[in-house]
């Protein structure tokens, strides 16, 4: 009797499609969005803090006055006036750039996909922080890159470890280092100013390209964030930015700032991927930047997220058992929690769901599936009261697991 397979097209897929699997985060969404569960899992911005009536009126005015343009095809590089506004946004962090070197993308995620597409052949090496952003790891896997992790600590990527890794990889095709140096996802740590200089020097020594992803840079809780790597190096750093965290994630508008020759390749790749970007969402962002006090809106978001960060850190201190540690982010959305010895965040996840709290197991942030003692917890979406309750429920599960471990391994 012939065996029935669930996918009749299995033998037709390209080899690269075999690396396409659901991320740890996406797999959680079905249960984490249930109303009885406090979700500390997703990194969803709290868009309800926007002046939604004003945004609605702005969109209506946009359609009434420039609807024919907004609903028409656009260019693969993006709206010229929006690219000028993007340069003004980057200037807040010390980046000097020309609109000609900016390519608008569908969130910074598409920028990362396009860059991986134009740089990576199967088997090429991509360096990434340990841990690294799960969306980036999925992209690298889809293009059959070999991801090599470089360790971090509380001050971010460790320069000595980067140098050692590059030395050990001599003879391999190392295409680039992917890094989120400011309020990193998932760890929440920020690369120190001194280390930024060291890493740029190492990149010069080894002729290393850097892709700097900076979606959280303006969301600094403790004053002005460090200068991006791109502010001090224009040819060796490709910079990715996004309006998902500072305006609205649902509009899916991001960008890449790249050296001129790379920008030309990016535009060609974008044209072949989707012909042109959505004029409607680009003009919506452009209009928001031109007509609304967007810097005040960023400040409002920052204050809101700071309050939620503080609620999470206070609750962790109050409830977590001995042996549990966590990062203390100076901005962004995330805390990285390390469990006591012998505990497994992936195995514990169903128990947490049963106790009506969700998080992301650390295994999703490592290309090799390690990270079992770690988890990412997010403070951006739940309000402070929900965060406190969610941390309390999570601590109950961890305490129970510690007790169980001590019973069998006293």
SULVEN-V517232 format. One record per residue. N is the residue number from 1. RES is the residue in one small letter. PSI is psi in degrees with one decimal (NA if undefined). OMEGA is omega in whole degrees, 0 to 359 (NA if undefined). NEAR is the number of other C-alpha atoms within 10 Angstrom. Layout:
# SULVEN-V517232
n->{N,N}
res->{RES,RES}
psi->{PSI,PSI}
omega->{OMEGA,OMEGA}
near->{NEAR,NEAR}
This chain:
# SULVEN-V517232
n->{1,2,3,4,5,6,7,8,9,10,11,12,13,14,15,16,17,18,19,20,21,22,23,24,25,26,27,28,29,30,31,32,33,34,35,36,37,38,39,40,41,42,43,44,45,46,47,48,49,50,51,52,53,54,55,56,57,58,59,60,61,62,63,64,65,66,67,68,69,70,71,72,73,74,75,76,77,78,79,80,81,82,83,84,85,86,87,88,89,90,91,92,93,94,95,96,97,98,99,100,101,102,103,104,105,106,107,108,109,110,111,112,113,114,115,116,117,118,119,120,121,122,123,124,125,126,127,128,129,130,131,132,133,134,135,136,137,138,139,140,141,142,143,144,145,146,147,148,149,150,151,152,153,154,155,156,157,158,159,160,161,162,163,164,165,166,167,168,169,170,171,172,173,174,175,176,177,178,179,180,181,182,183,184,185,186,187,188,189,190,191,192,193,194,195,196,197,198,199,200,201,202,203,204,205,206,207,208,209,210,211,212,213,214,215,216,217,218,219,220,221,222,223,224,225,226,227,228,229,230,231,232,233,234,235,236,237,238,239,240,241,242,243,244,245,246,247,248,249,250,251,252,253,254,255,256,257,258,259,260,261,262,263,264,265,266,267,268,269,270,271,272,273,274,275,276,277,278,279,280,281,282,283,284,285,286,287,288,289,290,291,292,293,294,295,296,297,298,299,300,301,302,303,304,305,306,307,308,309,310,311,312,313,314,315,316,317,318,319,320,321,322,323,324,325,326,327,328,329,330,331,332,333,334,335,336,337,338,339,340,341,342,343,344,345,346,347,348,349,350,351,352,353,354,355,356,357,358,359,360,361,362,363,364,365,366,367,368,369,370,371,372,373,374,375,376,377,378,379,380,381,382,383,384,385,386,387,388,389,390,391,392,393,394,395,396,397,398,399,400,401,402,403,404,405,406,407,408,409,410}
res->{x,x,x,x,x,x,x,x,x,x,x,x,x,x,x,x,x,x,x,x,x,x,x,x,x,x,x,x,x,x,x,x,x,x,x,x,x,x,x,x,x,x,x,x,x,x,x,x,x,x,x,x,x,x,x,x,x,x,x,x,x,x,x,x,x,x,x,x,x,x,x,x,x,x,x,x,x,x,x,x,x,x,x,x,x,x,x,x,x,x,x,x,x,x,x,x,x,x,x,x,x,x,x,x,x,x,x,x,x,x,x,x,x,x,x,x,x,x,x,x,x,x,x,x,x,x,x,x,x,x,x,x,x,x,x,x,x,x,x,x,x,x,x,x,x,x,x,x,x,x,x,x,x,x,x,x,x,x,x,x,x,x,x,x,x,x,x,x,x,x,x,x,x,x,x,x,x,x,x,x,x,x,x,x,x,x,x,x,x,x,x,x,x,x,x,x,x,x,x,x,x,x,x,x,x,x,x,x,x,x,x,x,x,x,x,x,x,x,x,x,x,x,x,x,x,x,x,x,x,x,x,x,x,x,x,x,x,x,x,x,x,x,x,x,x,x,x,x,x,x,x,x,x,x,x,x,x,x,x,x,x,x,x,x,x,x,x,x,x,x,x,x,x,x,x,x,x,x,x,x,x,x,x,x,x,x,x,x,x,x,x,x,x,x,x,x,x,x,x,x,x,x,x,x,x,x,x,x,x,x,x,x,x,x,x,x,x,x,x,x,x,x,x,x,x,x,x,x,x,x,x,x,x,x,x,x,x,x,x,x,x,x,x,x,x,x,x,x,x,x,x,x,x,x,x,x,x,x,x,x,x,x,x,x,x,x,x,x,x,x,x,x,x,x,x,x,x,x,x,x,x,x,x,x,x,x,x,x,x,x,x,x,x,x,x,x,x,x,x,x,x,x,x,x,x,x,x,x,x,x}
psi->{132.8,135.6,131.2,129.0,149.1,-22.3,107.4,-10.3,11.9,-41.4,-8.8,-19.5,147.6,156.7,-35.9,-23.0,-19.1,-19.6,0.8,106.4,158.9,137.5,162.7,-36.4,-48.3,-36.7,-24.1,-21.9,-37.0,-37.0,-31.7,-20.8,0.3,140.4,-26.6,-7.3,131.0,114.8,114.5,22.2,-61.7,155.6,48.1,126.8,152.1,78.0,-14.3,-15.4,-8.9,152.5,81.1,-32.8,-42.8,-40.0,-40.0,-43.4,-38.6,-44.2,-39.0,-44.7,-38.0,-45.8,-39.7,-35.1,-30.7,33.4,-38.8,-36.6,-42.9,-30.5,11.1,166.4,153.4,-158.7,157.2,-24.8,-24.1,161.7,128.2,-41.0,-35.4,-39.1,-33.9,-42.4,-37.8,-40.1,-34.8,-38.0,-46.1,-29.6,-25.4,-26.0,10.5,10.2,124.8,123.9,157.3,139.6,-24.5,-23.3,9.0,132.9,122.5,139.6,170.0,83.6,165.7,-16.8,-42.3,-35.7,-42.7,-40.6,-45.4,-40.7,-41.2,-37.8,-40.1,-15.6,-27.8,126.0,154.5,131.3,-11.2,152.8,133.0,128.2,138.3,150.2,157.0,100.0,173.0,167.0,127.6,-34.6,-35.4,-43.9,-37.5,-40.2,-45.8,-38.6,-38.7,-31.1,12.5,36.7,155.8,106.8,126.2,120.6,145.6,128.5,153.4,164.7,-159.5,-13.7,12.8,-161.3,136.4,113.5,-41.3,-37.6,-37.0,-45.8,-44.4,-42.1,-44.8,-38.8,-43.2,-22.3,6.9,133.8,-19.9,158.4,92.0,110.4,-40.7,164.5,126.3,126.4,145.2,87.1,-16.8,117.6,58.7,145.2,113.3,-8.0,-20.2,0.1,162.7,130.7,127.9,158.1,-42.7,-41.2,-31.3,-43.6,-41.9,-43.4,-37.5,-37.6,-41.0,-40.5,-38.4,-43.4,-40.5,6.6,52.4,130.2,141.7,130.9,113.7,114.1,122.6,61.0,-18.3,1.5,-36.4,-8.8,62.7,127.6,-18.4,46.7,-167.2,135.1,165.2,154.6,136.9,156.6,-37.9,-24.4,-23.8,1.6,112.9,-28.0,-23.8,-7.3,126.4,127.1,131.6,134.0,170.5,148.3,5.4,-33.3,-21.2,-8.2,-89.3,119.9,-29.5,-17.9,-20.8,58.8,118.6,-168.2,163.4,134.0,114.8,154.4,153.6,-45.0,-39.8,-40.1,-41.2,-41.9,-38.5,-42.8,-42.1,-41.7,-39.3,-41.4,-42.8,-25.2,-43.0,17.1,-61.3,161.6,169.1,114.5,-34.8,-49.8,-35.7,-45.5,-30.4,-45.1,-43.6,-43.4,-39.9,-45.2,-31.4,-28.6,-8.9,153.5,71.6,-29.4,-36.9,-34.1,-41.0,-41.3,-39.8,-45.2,-44.6,-43.9,-40.1,-46.3,-32.5,-43.9,-40.3,-37.2,-45.8,-40.2,-39.8,-46.8,-41.1,-40.8,-39.2,-44.2,-38.1,-30.6,-23.7,144.1,163.9,141.8,-9.1,133.0,162.9,158.9,162.9,85.4,142.8,8.0,-176.0,-146.7,-13.9,149.0,139.0,117.7,134.7,125.6,160.6,157.2,137.6,-5.4,152.4,113.2,-32.4,-43.1,-28.3,-16.2,-44.2,-33.4,-36.9,-42.8,-40.9,-27.3,13.2,44.1,144.3,145.9,178.1,119.4,147.4,-19.9,-26.3,-11.6,13.9,133.9,-26.9,6.7,10.3,-169.6,24.3,-23.9,1.1,160.1,153.2,129.3,139.1,140.1,8.3,-32.3,-46.6,153.1,168.6,-38.6,-42.6,-39.4,-46.5,-42.5,-40.2,-42.7,-38.9,-45.1,-40.7,-41.3,-36.0,-44.0,-43.5,-42.9,-44.3,-39.7,-37.3,-43.5,-42.5,-42.1,-42.9,-28.6,-40.9,-20.1,65.8,NA}
omega->{184,178,178,178,183,181,182,181,187,184,182,185,172,181,183,181,181,177,182,179,179,179,178,184,182,181,181,190,184,181,186,181,177,190,182,183,171,183,170,189,189,176,183,175,180,186,177,177,176,171,191,176,179,179,177,178,178,179,177,179,179,180,181,186,182,183,181,177,184,184,181,171,175,179,180,179,179,182,183,181,176,179,175,178,179,178,177,178,181,180,178,180,174,180,173,186,175,176,180,181,178,172,177,182,178,189,177,178,179,177,179,179,181,179,178,179,185,182,193,163,178,179,176,182,169,174,180,178,179,9,180,182,186,179,177,180,177,178,181,178,182,179,172,173,173,182,175,183,175,186,173,166,185,178,177,181,184,184,181,178,177,180,180,180,179,178,180,183,178,185,174,179,178,187,179,169,174,184,170,190,185,181,192,172,21,196,180,184,181,178,182,180,180,180,176,179,180,183,175,178,178,178,177,182,184,182,186,173,179,169,183,180,188,181,188,192,181,182,183,183,190,181,184,180,176,176,175,175,182,179,183,181,188,186,185,184,170,189,178,177,185,171,183,184,183,174,186,182,183,178,177,177,175,180,171,172,188,172,193,182,178,178,179,178,179,181,178,179,178,179,182,182,186,174,178,180,176,175,183,182,177,180,176,178,179,180,179,181,184,191,183,177,190,177,176,177,176,178,178,176,183,179,179,181,177,178,181,174,181,178,180,182,179,181,177,179,184,193,189,180,177,181,177,178,181,178,180,188,176,180,177,192,200,168,179,186,177,184,173,179,174,180,186,185,180,178,184,187,178,178,177,178,177,177,172,172,182,175,177,177,184,184,181,186,177,181,182,178,176,180,185,180,187,171,173,174,188,180,189,189,180,176,185,179,178,178,180,179,179,178,178,179,179,180,177,181,181,176,180,179,176,179,179,177,182,178,183,180,183,NA}
near->{3,4,5,7,8,7,7,8,8,11,8,8,9,9,12,13,14,12,15,15,11,11,16,18,19,12,12,20,14,9,15,22,14,11,9,12,18,24,28,26,26,23,20,15,21,19,17,9,12,16,11,11,9,12,15,11,10,17,20,13,13,18,16,10,11,13,16,13,14,18,14,11,14,17,17,22,24,21,19,15,13,21,23,16,16,27,19,18,17,20,13,13,17,16,20,14,20,14,18,17,18,27,26,31,29,19,22,24,21,21,26,23,19,21,21,21,16,13,13,20,15,13,14,18,21,20,22,25,26,22,24,25,21,20,16,20,20,20,20,25,20,20,22,22,22,19,22,20,21,22,17,20,13,16,14,24,25,20,21,15,14,22,18,11,16,20,11,10,13,10,8,11,14,23,19,23,22,23,23,28,27,30,28,29,27,27,32,27,27,25,23,18,14,10,17,21,14,16,21,21,14,17,20,13,10,14,13,19,18,23,24,23,27,21,23,24,26,25,26,22,19,11,10,12,19,18,18,24,25,25,17,16,14,16,13,20,24,23,26,27,26,27,21,20,22,24,22,17,17,12,17,19,25,23,25,29,29,26,18,14,9,16,20,16,16,24,22,15,19,25,15,10,12,11,15,19,21,23,20,22,18,25,22,20,21,18,18,17,18,12,9,14,10,14,14,10,16,18,16,16,22,20,15,18,26,23,15,24,26,16,19,27,19,13,19,21,14,13,17,19,17,11,10,17,16,20,16,20,25,20,25,30,28,28,26,24,22,21,22,19,11,12,18,21,24,20,11,15,20,13,18,21,21,12,17,20,26,29,25,27,25,28,23,28,30,21,22,11,10,14,20,20,19,27,27,26,29,27,29,25,22,19,15,20,11,19,28,22,16,26,26,18,20,26,20,17,21,24,16,14,18,19,13,13,15,11,9,7,8,7}
